[in-house]
Amino acid sequence: MPEHYETLPSDKEPVLRLVAMPTNTNAFGDIFGGWIMSQVDIAGSIAAHRRAGGRVVTVAVNAFKLHRPVFIGDLVSCYAEVTHVGRTSITVHVDVYAERDTDPACCLRVTEADVTYVAVDADRRPRPIDHQA
Ligand SMILES: CC(C)(COP(=O)(O)OP(=O)(O)OC[C@H]1O[C@@H](n2cnc3c(N)ncnc32)[C@H](O)[C@@H]1OP(=O)(O)O)[C@@H](O)C(=O)NCCC(=O)NCCS
């Protein structure tokens, strides 16, 4: 099936970019979904940490869709956008794009997810977020 290539979002910067390596593969030689989930969690936590102004923990992954596979050598870019700020929680939408063999002309959105984080204090208790920040 021919791919319909996309372009990276031009109006925002990725919070994370990395090349998928042979050590990140599953038993069949494609990139392991758990590795992508890990990158999504890291990318979302960077946005949540910035918005919370400090330590956050992941409390829930409320949606996760792996649209297409990722292959060794793909340049993976994660975009994160805060979509909701509660009393102590922050929900982040993460979009993941892969550029095949790092070629910008062969770009696909491979994954999207909604991840919720909770701002915590030094004792790991939920901490109110400053809504004026
Ligand atoms: C995150 C944690 C501190 C929350 O503690 P808690 O006593 O459940 O806190 P609360 O019930 O007050 O919930 C805190 C916030 O999380 C939200 N929340 C809890 N469960 C949720 C879920 N499944 N989906 C979405 N939001 C959720 C609550 O709605 C609340 O948000 P708000 O303050 O903005 O209204 C606790 O569950 C925890 O430590 N979990 C383990 C986290 C972890 O180890 N993550 C992996 C390492 S980063």
The ligand as an SDF file (V2000), in Angstrom:
LIG
                    3D

 48 50  0  0  0  0  0  0  0  0999 V2000
   -0.1700   10.3330   40.9750 C   0  0  0  0  0  0  0  0  0  0  0  0
   -0.5220   10.1430   42.4600 C   0  0  0  0  0  0  0  0  0  0  0  0
    0.4550   10.9680   43.2960 C   0  0  0  0  0  0  0  0  0  0  0  0
   -1.9470   10.7010   42.6270 C   0  0  0  0  0  0  0  0  0  0  0  0
   -2.3070   10.4790   43.9580 O   0  0  0  0  0  0  0  0  0  0  0  0
   -3.8620   10.4240   44.3610 P   0  0  0  0  0  0  0  0  0  0  0  0
   -3.9390   10.3170   45.8220 O   0  0  0  0  0  0  0  0  0  0  0  0
   -4.5390    9.4130   43.4950 O   0  0  0  0  0  0  0  0  0  0  0  0
   -4.3250   11.8780   43.9630 O   0  0  0  0  0  0  0  0  0  0  0  0
   -5.7630   12.3920   43.5720 P   0  0  0  0  0  0  0  0  0  0  0  0
   -6.8250   11.3660   43.6740 O   0  0  0  0  0  0  0  0  0  0  0  0
   -5.9010   13.6620   44.3560 O   0  0  0  0  0  0  0  0  0  0  0  0
   -5.6100   12.7440   42.0200 O   0  0  0  0  0  0  0  0  0  0  0  0
   -4.6830   13.7260   41.6260 C   0  0  0  0  0  0  0  0  0  0  0  0
   -5.0670   14.1980   40.2340 C   0  0  0  0  0  0  0  0  0  0  0  0
   -4.8820   13.1240   39.3110 O   0  0  0  0  0  0  0  0  0  0  0  0
   -6.0640   12.9550   38.5320 C   0  0  0  0  0  0  0  0  0  0  0  0
   -6.1860   11.5420   38.1950 N   0  0  0  0  0  0  0  0  0  0  0  0
   -6.1020   10.4890   39.0270 C   0  0  0  0  0  0  0  0  0  0  0  0
   -6.2880    9.3510   38.3340 N   0  0  0  0  0  0  0  0  0  0  0  0
   -6.4950    9.7180   37.0520 C   0  0  0  0  0  0  0  0  0  0  0  0
   -6.7560    8.9950   35.8560 C   0  0  0  0  0  0  0  0  0  0  0  0
   -6.8460    7.6600   35.8290 N   0  0  0  0  0  0  0  0  0  0  0  0
   -6.9000    9.6860   34.6970 N   0  0  0  0  0  0  0  0  0  0  0  0
   -6.8230   11.0400   34.7010 C   0  0  0  0  0  0  0  0  0  0  0  0
   -6.5850   11.7820   35.8110 N   0  0  0  0  0  0  0  0  0  0  0  0
   -6.4260   11.1100   36.9710 C   0  0  0  0  0  0  0  0  0  0  0  0
   -7.1880   13.4260   39.4620 C   0  0  0  0  0  0  0  0  0  0  0  0
   -8.3410   13.7440   38.6960 O   0  0  0  0  0  0  0  0  0  0  0  0
   -6.5370   14.6250   40.0870 C   0  0  0  0  0  0  0  0  0  0  0  0
   -6.5460   15.6920   39.1780 O   0  0  0  0  0  0  0  0  0  0  0  0
   -6.9310   17.2200   39.5950 P   0  0  0  0  0  0  0  0  0  0  0  0
   -6.2230   17.5250   40.9110 O   0  0  0  0  0  0  0  0  0  0  0  0
   -6.3940   18.0690   38.4990 O   0  0  0  0  0  0  0  0  0  0  0  0
   -8.4110   17.2770   39.7300 O   0  0  0  0  0  0  0  0  0  0  0  0
   -0.4690    8.6440   42.8860 C   0  0  0  0  0  0  0  0  0  0  0  0
   -1.5480    7.9530   42.2560 O   0  0  0  0  0  0  0  0  0  0  0  0
    0.8470    8.0010   42.5070 C   0  0  0  0  0  0  0  0  0  0  0  0
    1.8680    8.2510   43.1300 O   0  0  0  0  0  0  0  0  0  0  0  0
    0.8400    7.1670   41.4390 N   0  0  0  0  0  0  0  0  0  0  0  0
    2.0640    6.5730   40.9470 C   0  0  0  0  0  0  0  0  0  0  0  0
    2.7210    7.4950   39.9190 C   0  0  0  0  0  0  0  0  0  0  0  0
    3.9600    6.8580   39.3350 C   0  0  0  0  0  0  0  0  0  0  0  0
    4.7250    6.2290   40.0440 O   0  0  0  0  0  0  0  0  0  0  0  0
    4.1460    7.0340   38.0040 N   0  0  0  0  0  0  0  0  0  0  0  0
    5.2330    6.3910   37.3240 C   0  0  0  0  0  0  0  0  0  0  0  0
    6.5310    7.0820   37.5450 C   0  0  0  0  0  0  0  0  0  0  0  0
    6.5480    8.7180   36.8930 S   0  0  0  0  0  0  0  0  0  0  0  0
  1  2  1  0
  2  3  1  0
  2  4  1  0
  2 36  1  0
  4  5  1  0
  5  6  1  0
  6  7  2  0
  6  8  1  0
  6  9  1  0
  9 10  1  0
 10 11  2  0
 10 12  1  0
 10 13  1  0
 13 14  1  0
 14 15  1  0
 15 16  1  0
 15 30  1  0
 16 17  1  0
 17 18  1  0
 17 28  1  0
 18 19  1  0
 18 27  1  0
 19 20  2  0
 20 21  1  0
 21 22  1  0
 21 27  2  0
 22 23  1  0
 22 24  2  0
 24 25  1  0
 25 26  2  0
 26 27  1  0
 28 29  1  0
 28 30  1  0
 30 31  1  0
 31 32  1  0
 32 33  2  0
 32 34  1  0
 32 35  1  0
 36 37  1  0
 36 38  1  0
 38 39  2  0
 38 40  1  0
 40 41  1  0
 41 42  1  0
 42 43  1  0
 43 44  2  0
 43 45  1  0
 45 46  1  0
 46 47  1  0
 47 48  1  0
M  END
$$$$
